[in-house]
Amino acid sequence: MYMSTDTLALIGSGLGGLLTLGIAMFAGFAWVIRRIDTVEQKLGARIDRVEQNQAEFRTSVEHELTEVKVAIARIEGPRPRLILER
């Protein structure tokens, strides 16, 4: 079968263009996925740090609140009894 040089050049150029486009798309998607993973790791670390700070804050507030309750109870004194002793 006879093909002219122009036809072979056209087929070769088309295949080369498709191959280049495919490689470029693959590299672009790989870059995007790698970038998203990096951002997700950084964001996850920040979220973990915030949750840790919230837990520390919560425990310190609960401790302080308990101390305030005890102090108020000491200021108020013991509760009056309903039945008085004779």
Short mmCIF file of the C-alpha atoms (twelve columns), coordinates in Angstrom:
data_MODEL
# 
_entry.id   MODEL 
# 
loop_
_atom_site.group_PDB 
_atom_site.id 
_atom_site.type_symbol 
_atom_site.label_atom_id 
_atom_site.label_alt_id 
_atom_site.label_comp_id 
_atom_site.label_asym_id 
_atom_site.label_seq_id 
_atom_site.Cartn_x 
_atom_site.Cartn_y 
_atom_site.Cartn_z 
_atom_site.pdbx_PDB_model_num 
ATOM 1  C CA . MET A 1  0.000   0.000  0.000   1 
ATOM 2  C CA . TYR A 2  1.376   3.343  -0.990  1 
ATOM 3  C CA . MET A 3  1.122   6.444  1.267   1 
ATOM 4  C CA . SER A 4  2.461   9.798  0.415   1 
ATOM 5  C CA . THR A 5  4.957   11.589 2.640   1 
ATOM 6  C CA . ASP A 6  2.382   14.257 3.393   1 
ATOM 7  C CA . THR A 7  -0.095  11.668 4.717   1 
ATOM 8  C CA . LEU A 8  2.543   10.011 6.900   1 
ATOM 9  C CA . ALA A 9  3.622   13.404 8.226   1 
ATOM 10 C CA . LEU A 10 0.005   14.291 9.023   1 
ATOM 11 C CA . ILE A 11 -0.603  10.999 10.875  1 
ATOM 12 C CA . GLY A 12 2.714   11.331 12.736  1 
ATOM 13 C CA . SER A 13 1.960   14.912 13.718  1 
ATOM 14 C CA . GLY A 14 -1.513  13.956 14.932  1 
ATOM 15 C CA . LEU A 15 -0.191  11.069 17.040  1 
ATOM 16 C CA . GLY A 16 2.614   13.259 18.408  1 
ATOM 17 C CA . GLY A 17 0.150   15.989 19.317  1 
ATOM 18 C CA . LEU A 18 -2.164  13.526 21.054  1 
ATOM 19 C CA . LEU A 19 0.763   11.968 22.904  1 
ATOM 20 C CA . THR A 20 2.022   15.397 24.011  1 
ATOM 21 C CA . LEU A 21 -1.463  16.418 25.115  1 
ATOM 22 C CA . GLY A 22 -1.901  13.172 27.074  1 
ATOM 23 C CA . ILE A 23 1.443   13.548 28.838  1 
ATOM 24 C CA . ALA A 24 0.706   17.184 29.656  1 
ATOM 25 C CA . MET A 25 -2.712  16.305 31.097  1 
ATOM 26 C CA . PHE A 26 -1.220  13.480 33.179  1 
ATOM 27 C CA . ALA A 27 1.528   15.749 34.534  1 
ATOM 28 C CA . GLY A 28 -0.989  18.502 35.279  1 
ATOM 29 C CA . PHE A 29 -3.313  16.182 37.181  1 
ATOM 30 C CA . ALA A 30 -0.356  14.704 39.109  1 
ATOM 31 C CA . TRP A 31 0.754   18.215 40.097  1 
ATOM 32 C CA . VAL A 32 -2.758  19.157 41.232  1 
ATOM 33 C CA . ILE A 33 -3.120  15.996 43.308  1 
ATOM 34 C CA . ARG A 34 0.291   16.512 44.933  1 
ATOM 35 C CA . ARG A 35 -0.565  20.135 45.674  1 
ATOM 36 C CA . ILE A 36 -3.946  19.214 47.190  1 
ATOM 37 C CA . ASP A 37 -2.293  16.576 49.401  1 
ATOM 38 C CA . THR A 38 0.224   19.129 50.674  1 
ATOM 39 C CA . VAL A 39 -2.470  21.686 51.441  1 
ATOM 40 C CA . GLU A 40 -4.598  19.018 53.136  1 
ATOM 41 C CA . GLN A 41 -1.705  17.991 55.386  1 
ATOM 42 C CA . LYS A 42 -1.023  21.596 56.397  1 
ATOM 43 C CA . LEU A 43 -4.714  22.245 57.023  1 
ATOM 44 C CA . GLY A 44 -5.059  19.022 59.005  1 
ATOM 45 C CA . ALA A 45 -2.129  20.017 61.216  1 
ATOM 46 C CA . ARG A 46 -3.691  23.439 61.852  1 
ATOM 47 C CA . ILE A 47 -7.060  21.876 62.698  1 
ATOM 48 C CA . ASP A 48 -5.396  19.424 65.101  1 
ATOM 49 C CA . ARG A 49 -3.553  22.303 66.782  1 
ATOM 50 C CA . VAL A 50 -6.801  24.289 67.164  1 
ATOM 51 C CA . GLU A 51 -8.602  21.266 68.630  1 
ATOM 52 C CA . GLN A 52 -5.739  20.724 71.074  1 
ATOM 53 C CA . ASN A 53 -5.848  24.368 72.150  1 
ATOM 54 C CA . GLN A 54 -9.616  24.160 72.591  1 
ATOM 55 C CA . ALA A 55 -9.251  21.070 74.779  1 
ATOM 56 C CA . GLU A 56 -6.587  22.771 76.912  1 
ATOM 57 C CA . PHE A 57 -8.745  25.883 77.179  1 
ATOM 58 C CA . ARG A 58 -11.790 23.826 78.116  1 
ATOM 59 C CA . THR A 59 -9.954  21.998 80.912  1 
ATOM 60 C CA . SER A 60 -8.496  25.219 82.283  1 
ATOM 61 C CA . VAL A 61 -11.922 26.908 82.236  1 
ATOM 62 C CA . GLU A 62 -13.525 23.924 83.961  1 
ATOM 63 C CA . HIS A 63 -10.806 24.005 86.633  1 
ATOM 64 C CA . GLU A 64 -11.237 27.739 87.192  1 
ATOM 65 C CA . LEU A 65 -15.028 27.370 87.299  1 
ATOM 66 C CA . THR A 66 -14.730 24.667 89.937  1 
ATOM 67 C CA . GLU A 67 -12.485 26.928 92.015  1 
ATOM 68 C CA . VAL A 68 -14.993 29.782 91.695  1 
ATOM 69 C CA . LYS A 69 -17.846 27.515 92.784  1 
ATOM 70 C CA . VAL A 70 -15.866 26.414 95.836  1 
ATOM 71 C CA . ALA A 71 -14.996 30.020 96.703  1 
ATOM 72 C CA . ILE A 72 -18.634 31.102 96.407  1 
ATOM 73 C CA . ALA A 73 -19.726 28.182 98.581  1 
ATOM 74 C CA . ARG A 74 -17.201 29.216 101.235 1 
ATOM 75 C CA . ILE A 75 -18.404 32.813 101.164 1 
ATOM 76 C CA . GLU A 76 -22.058 31.811 101.469 1 
ATOM 77 C CA . GLY A 77 -21.356 29.430 104.298 1 
ATOM 78 C CA . PRO A 78 -23.194 26.218 105.083 1 
ATOM 79 C CA . ARG A 79 -26.801 25.856 104.058 1 
ATOM 80 C CA . PRO A 80 -29.333 26.510 106.796 1 
ATOM 81 C CA . ARG A 81 -30.956 23.371 108.145 1 
ATOM 82 C CA . LEU A 82 -34.679 22.904 107.849 1 
ATOM 83 C CA . ILE A 83 -34.990 21.238 111.238 1 
ATOM 84 C CA . LEU A 84 -33.325 23.173 114.016 1 
ATOM 85 C CA . GLU A 85 -31.662 21.308 116.838 1 
ATOM 86 C CA . ARG A 86 -32.765 22.005 120.415 1 
# 
